[in-house]
Each structure stands twice: as C-alpha cells, then as structure tokens.
Amino acid sequence: MNFSYNTSRVASFADAVFSIAMTLLILEIDVPSGQILESYGLGKVLEDRIPNFIGLLVSFMVIALYWVSHLRMYAFIERMDEKLIWLNIFLLLFVVLLPFSTAMYVGAFYSNASFMFYCLNLVFLGFFNYLLIQVVTKRAVLGGTMTKNLSNWLRFRSLNALVVWMLAALLAYSFPIFARIIFVAIFIIQMAGDRYFKKRMA
C-alpha cells in the first residue's frame, strides 16, 4: 500500500533538523576560560581557533544552501509518498552528521583522513539531495508545474556540488592543498551555469 504523508509535517521536521545541525556547529568551538584569556590573550586564543571558525563558516553555509534547496523543492511537492519520505530521511542523516565530521576535520586540520571523511559526508549529502531533486523535478515537469529548463537548472546546481566534493575526496591524499581549495569551484561553476540557464529560461 502506498501511503500519502502530510507534507507540512515533513517540512517542519526537516526544518528543525537543519536548524539544530546549524546550531550544533558552534558547540564544537571551545569557549576559553578567563585564566586562559589572561595567560595567552584574546588574539592568541582566537588565532588558535581559526580552523574551528573556518569549519563553522563553511559547514554553516553548506547546511544553509541545502536548506534553501530543500525549501525550494517543497514548493513543487504535491504529494509526499514513501519514496520522498525515505529520501528526506537519508538526506537529513548526513545533515545531522555534518557537525561531527566538521569537528573531526578541524580537530585534525592537516590530516588527509579527517578531510576525506568530511568530504565524504558532503558527497553523501549531495547525493541524496540530487536524488530528491531528481524525483521532485521529474514529477513537477510531468504535472506541468515546472518547466524543463527550470528542472535542468535545479539538477545542474545539485550535481555541481556533488561532483566537486567527490573530486575533493579523491584528491585528498594525492593533492591535499588543491583538494582543500577546490570547493571554490562550486561557486564559479554555479555562477556560469546560472547565467546559462537564466538565458534559456528568459
């Protein structure tokens, strides 16, 4: 039997998971005691936590971007069935895991293994996001609520991040410095793709 679920309840649950994961990121940064501040000074304490703040910023923005994508998709979901429920659950699993993988990465900032684990977390997050978008856009195009060009644009954006993080994971050991900065390509490729698809949709 193919059940139909309340879309607003699923959306509310997903929003809560996204917001909790974003909040948990800051808890991974140790708050210095007054004694440590007196001994080392504010500048030194903050300098020692630069990797933590980098991890916080990158992961916060990553979760935010996936939440926006998730929010955008829900505008086109007319019926929440078993398939969409489980795609949501696996997507949220890797959202919840991100504070842990971020903490592990910044805790061993120069370790290729911890960086690769972080990248794999983002790969699986991107993978389930892509599957969710693929299902929703296919149904929306067939239902006449979305154009083919808009569908292709949304799939392109999700696939872009997935491929770049896969490359970062694959290059983690061979080219560690390059692997750590390749995520910038997500924004460059996305800007080019956005211009291309917006022209087509215009």
BAMI-695407 format. One record per residue (C-alpha): residue number from 1; residue in three letters; y, x negated, z negated. Coordinates in Angstrom, 3 decimals, padded with zeros to 6 digits. Each point is the difference from the previous one (the first is absolute). Layout:
// BAMI-695407
[kolkol NUM; Ala; [Y; X; Z]],
...
//
This chain:
// BAMI-695407
[kolkol 1; Met; [000.000; 000.000; 000.000]],
[kolkol 2; Asn; [003.419; -001.363; 000.991]],
[kolkol 3; Phe; [002.455; 000.670; -002.830]],
[kolkol 4; Ser; [003.750; 000.218; 000.405]],
[kolkol 5; Tyr; [002.135; -001.546; -002.767]],
[kolkol 6; Asn; [003.490; 000.689; -001.276]],
[kolkol 7; Thr; [002.238; -002.431; 001.910]],
[kolkol 8; Ser; [002.803; 000.008; -002.574]],
[kolkol 9; Arg; [-002.372; -000.937; -002.839]],
[kolkol 10; Val; [-001.411; -002.906; 002.003]],
[kolkol 11; Ala; [003.530; -001.153; 000.892]],
[kolkol 12; Ser; [001.116; 000.193; -003.651]],
[kolkol 13; Phe; [-003.008; -002.001; -001.142]],
[kolkol 14; Ala; [000.627; -002.648; 002.678]],
[kolkol 15; Asp; [003.697; -000.225; -000.939]],
[kolkol 16; Ala; [-000.966; -000.587; -003.632]],
[kolkol 17; Val; [-002.418; -002.795; 000.928]],
[kolkol 18; Phe; [002.591; -001.706; 002.213]],
[kolkol 19; Ser; [002.688; 000.184; -002.697]],
[kolkol 20; Ile; [-002.318; -001.287; -002.753]],
[kolkol 21; Ala; [-001.144; -002.933; 002.171]],
[kolkol 22; Met; [003.630; -000.915; 000.740]],
[kolkol 23; Thr; [000.837; 000.140; -003.708]],
[kolkol 24; Leu; [-003.001; -002.097; -001.034]],
[kolkol 25; Leu; [001.252; -002.906; 002.117]],
[kolkol 26; Ile; [002.806; -000.802; -002.461]],
[kolkol 27; Leu; [-002.430; -000.051; -002.938]],
[kolkol 28; Glu; [-001.630; -003.105; 001.496]],
[kolkol 29; Ile; [003.167; -002.026; -000.674]],
[kolkol 30; Asp; [-000.009; -001.419; -003.537]],
[kolkol 31; Val; [003.104; 000.754; -002.034]],
[kolkol 32; Pro; [001.122; -003.237; -001.707]],
[kolkol 33; Ser; [000.482; -000.026; -003.745]],
[kolkol 34; Gly; [003.295; -000.922; -001.593]],
[kolkol 35; Gln; [-001.481; -003.339; -001.085]],
[kolkol 36; Ile; [-000.972; -000.910; 003.570]],
[kolkol 37; Leu; [003.470; 000.951; 001.256]],
[kolkol 38; Glu; [001.580; -002.157; -002.706]],
[kolkol 39; Ser; [-002.260; -002.948; 000.809]],
[kolkol 40; Tyr; [000.103; 000.011; 003.814]],
[kolkol 41; Gly; [003.032; 002.082; 000.934]],
[kolkol 42; Leu; [000.237; 003.073; 002.207]],
[kolkol 43; Gly; [000.229; -001.987; 003.250]],
[kolkol 44; Lys; [-003.255; -001.895; -000.596]],
[kolkol 45; Val; [-001.841; 003.124; -001.171]],
[kolkol 46; Leu; [001.016; 001.929; 003.128]],
[kolkol 47; Glu; [-000.785; -002.995; 002.236]],
[kolkol 48; Asp; [-003.550; -000.152; -001.381]],
[kolkol 49; Arg; [-000.412; 003.677; 000.882]],
[kolkol 50; Ile; [001.191; -000.237; 003.610]],
[kolkol 51; Pro; [-003.580; 000.485; 001.375]],
[kolkol 52; Asn; [-000.333; 003.112; -002.180]],
[kolkol 53; Phe; [003.229; 001.470; 001.316]],
[kolkol 54; Ile; [-001.005; -000.804; 003.587]],
[kolkol 55; Gly; [-003.317; 001.772; -000.567]],
[kolkol 56; Leu; [001.796; 002.953; -001.595]],
[kolkol 57; Leu; [002.469; 000.327; 002.875]],
[kolkol 58; Val; [-002.563; -000.336; 002.810]],
[kolkol 59; Ser; [-002.584; 002.316; -001.576]],
[kolkol 60; Phe; [002.620; 002.551; -001.068]],
[kolkol 61; Met; [001.321; 000.207; 003.550]],
[kolkol 62; Val; [-003.528; 000.138; 001.438]],
[kolkol 63; Ile; [-000.912; 002.952; -002.241]],
[kolkol 64; Ala; [003.341; 001.649; 000.784]],
[kolkol 65; Leu; [-000.589; -000.311; 003.760]],
[kolkol 66; Tyr; [-003.499; 001.474; -000.291]],
[kolkol 67; Trp; [001.355; 002.826; -002.150]],
[kolkol 68; Val; [002.624; 000.800; 002.665]],
[kolkol 69; Ser; [-002.752; -000.051; 002.637]],
[kolkol 70; His; [-002.124; 002.273; -002.191]],
[kolkol 71; Leu; [002.946; 002.345; -000.515]],
[kolkol 72; Arg; [000.657; 000.113; 003.732]],
[kolkol 73; Met; [-003.623; 000.872; 000.770]],
[kolkol 74; Tyr; [-000.068; 002.918; -002.430]],
[kolkol 75; Ala; [002.629; 001.799; 002.069]],
[kolkol 76; Phe; [-002.655; 000.361; 002.726]],
[kolkol 77; Ile; [-003.021; 000.951; -002.126]],
[kolkol 78; Glu; [-000.719; 003.698; 000.374]],
[kolkol 79; Arg; [-003.431; -000.011; -001.627]],
[kolkol 80; Met; [-001.373; -002.421; -002.597]],
[kolkol 81; Asp; [-003.743; -000.363; 000.524]],
[kolkol 82; Glu; [-002.731; -002.270; -001.372]],
[kolkol 83; Lys; [000.684; -002.774; 002.503]],
[kolkol 84; Leu; [003.685; -000.246; -000.885]],
[kolkol 85; Ile; [-000.753; 000.209; -003.707]],
[kolkol 86; Trp; [-002.292; -003.041; 000.101]],
[kolkol 87; Leu; [002.325; -001.999; 002.238]],
[kolkol 88; Asn; [002.719; 000.658; -002.583]],
[kolkol 89; Ile; [-002.260; -001.048; -002.856]],
[kolkol 90; Phe; [-000.934; -003.338; 001.609]],
[kolkol 91; Leu; [003.623; -000.630; 000.954]],
[kolkol 92; Leu; [001.075; 000.578; -003.606]],
[kolkol 93; Leu; [-002.789; -002.261; -001.277]],
[kolkol 94; Phe; [001.609; -002.977; 001.739]],
[kolkol 95; Val; [003.483; 001.087; -001.091]],
[kolkol 96; Val; [-001.230; -000.055; -003.623]],
[kolkol 97; Leu; [-001.606; -003.423; 000.530]],
[kolkol 98; Leu; [003.240; -001.563; 001.249]],
[kolkol 99; Pro; [001.569; -000.732; -003.434]],
[kolkol 100; Phe; [-003.188; -001.890; -000.933]],
[kolkol 101; Ser; [-000.189; -002.010; 003.242]],
[kolkol 102; Thr; [003.741; -000.718; -000.252]],
[kolkol 103; Ala; [-000.388; -001.307; -003.558]],
[kolkol 104; Met; [-002.950; -002.160; 001.024]],
[kolkol 105; Tyr; [001.925; -001.408; 002.957]],
[kolkol 106; Val; [003.198; -000.849; -001.899]],
[kolkol 107; Gly; [-002.051; -001.311; -002.922]],
[kolkol 108; Ala; [-001.498; -002.606; 002.338]],
[kolkol 109; Phe; [002.839; -000.101; 002.518]],
[kolkol 110; Tyr; [-001.290; -002.989; 001.976]],
[kolkol 111; Ser; [-003.654; 001.032; -000.023]],
[kolkol 112; Asn; [-001.311; 000.907; 003.437]],
[kolkol 113; Ala; [-002.764; 002.125; -001.539]],
[kolkol 114; Ser; [002.404; 002.198; -001.987]],
[kolkol 115; Phe; [002.283; 000.364; 003.030]],
[kolkol 116; Met; [-002.944; 000.995; 002.187]],
[kolkol 117; Phe; [-001.071; 002.615; -002.565]],
[kolkol 118; Tyr; [003.544; 001.391; 000.023]],
[kolkol 119; Cys; [-000.038; 000.153; 003.817]],
[kolkol 120; Leu; [-003.386; 001.745; 000.029]],
[kolkol 121; Asn; [001.381; 002.623; -002.384]],
[kolkol 122; Leu; [002.786; 000.639; 002.526]],
[kolkol 123; Val; [-002.469; -000.025; 002.901]],
[kolkol 124; Phe; [-002.089; 002.782; -001.561]],
[kolkol 125; Leu; [003.141; 001.902; -000.977]],
[kolkol 126; Gly; [001.219; -000.249; 003.587]],
[kolkol 127; Phe; [-003.423; 000.914; 001.376]],
[kolkol 128; Phe; [-000.248; 003.297; -001.886]],
[kolkol 129; Asn; [003.643; 000.755; 000.735]],
[kolkol 130; Tyr; [-000.743; -000.474; 003.706]],
[kolkol 131; Leu; [-003.069; 002.266; -000.171]],
[kolkol 132; Leu; [002.034; 002.669; -001.785]],
[kolkol 133; Ile; [002.776; -000.191; 002.582]],
[kolkol 134; Gln; [-002.506; 000.070; 002.851]],
[kolkol 135; Val; [-001.624; 003.210; -001.276]],
[kolkol 136; Val; [003.291; 001.750; -000.809]],
[kolkol 137; Thr; [001.761; -000.921; 003.254]],
[kolkol 138; Lys; [-003.014; 000.948; 002.139]],
[kolkol 139; Arg; [-000.124; 003.445; -001.602]],
[kolkol 140; Ala; [003.788; 000.408; 000.218]],
[kolkol 141; Val; [000.043; -000.871; 003.717]],
[kolkol 142; Leu; [-002.845; 002.463; 000.678]],
[kolkol 143; Gly; [001.818; 002.630; -002.071]],
[kolkol 144; Gly; [003.249; -000.526; 001.872]],
[kolkol 145; Thr; [002.034; -001.067; -003.059]],
[kolkol 146; Met; [000.331; -003.629; 001.090]],
[kolkol 147; Thr; [000.677; -001.673; 003.344]],
[kolkol 148; Lys; [-002.307; -002.653; 001.391]],
[kolkol 149; Asn; [002.799; -002.580; -000.079]],
[kolkol 150; Leu; [000.694; 000.655; -003.696]],
[kolkol 151; Ser; [-003.731; -000.265; -000.712]],
[kolkol 152; Asn; [-000.201; -003.363; 001.797]],
[kolkol 153; Trp; [003.073; -001.271; -001.852]],
[kolkol 154; Leu; [-001.420; 000.875; -003.430]],
[kolkol 155; Arg; [-003.352; -001.565; 000.826]],
[kolkol 156; Phe; [001.732; -003.136; 001.293]],
[kolkol 157; Arg; [001.957; -000.422; -003.236]],
[kolkol 158; Ser; [-003.120; 000.308; -002.166]],
[kolkol 159; Leu; [-002.085; -002.262; 002.233]],
[kolkol 160; Asn; [002.728; -002.649; 000.053]],
[kolkol 161; Ala; [-000.116; -000.571; -003.774]],
[kolkol 162; Leu; [-003.800; 000.070; -000.037]],
[kolkol 163; Val; [-000.333; -002.676; 002.694]],
[kolkol 164; Val; [002.619; -002.311; -001.533]],
[kolkol 165; Trp; [-001.620; 000.080; -003.455]],
[kolkol 166; Met; [-003.390; -000.613; 001.610]],
[kolkol 167; Leu; [001.437; -003.108; 001.669]],
[kolkol 168; Ala; [001.485; -001.128; -003.327]],
[kolkol 169; Ala; [-003.421; 000.339; -001.667]],
[kolkol 170; Leu; [-001.747; -001.885; 002.821]],
[kolkol 171; Leu; [002.578; -002.820; -000.075]],
[kolkol 172; Ala; [000.128; -000.296; -003.812]],
[kolkol 173; Tyr; [-002.164; -003.141; -000.125]],
[kolkol 174; Ser; [000.717; -001.607; 003.398]],
[kolkol 175; Phe; [003.792; 000.446; 000.066]],
[kolkol 176; Pro; [001.006; 001.056; -003.543]],
[kolkol 177; Ile; [003.774; -000.400; 000.416]],
[kolkol 178; Phe; [000.066; 001.886; 003.297]],
[kolkol 179; Ala; [-002.259; 002.706; -001.457]],
[kolkol 180; Arg; [002.465; 000.583; -002.833]],
[kolkol 181; Ile; [002.982; 000.591; 002.275]],
[kolkol 182; Ile; [-001.697; 001.824; 002.878]],
[kolkol 183; Phe; [000.652; 003.373; -001.652]],
[kolkol 184; Val; [003.590; -000.316; 001.330]],
[kolkol 185; Ala; [-001.537; 000.735; 003.415]],
[kolkol 186; Ile; [-000.659; 003.566; -001.191]],
[kolkol 187; Phe; [003.727; 000.746; 000.012]],
[kolkol 188; Ile; [000.722; -001.852; 003.259]],
[kolkol 189; Ile; [-002.815; 001.731; 001.896]],
[kolkol 190; Gln; [000.876; 003.335; -001.567]],
[kolkol 191; Met; [003.648; -000.278; 001.079]],
[kolkol 192; Ala; [-001.061; -000.750; 003.575]],
[kolkol 193; Gly; [-002.550; 002.829; -000.026]],
[kolkol 194; Asp; [002.503; 002.455; -001.480]],
[kolkol 195; Arg; [002.461; -000.708; 002.798]],
[kolkol 196; Tyr; [-002.725; 000.413; 002.637]],
[kolkol 197; Phe; [-001.341; 003.310; -001.317]],
[kolkol 198; Lys; [003.426; 001.455; -000.751]],
[kolkol 199; Lys; [000.957; -000.576; 003.635]],
[kolkol 200; Arg; [-003.183; 001.735; 001.129]],
[kolkol 201; Met; [000.610; 002.932; -002.341]],
[kolkol 202; Ala; [003.627; 000.274; 001.125]],
//
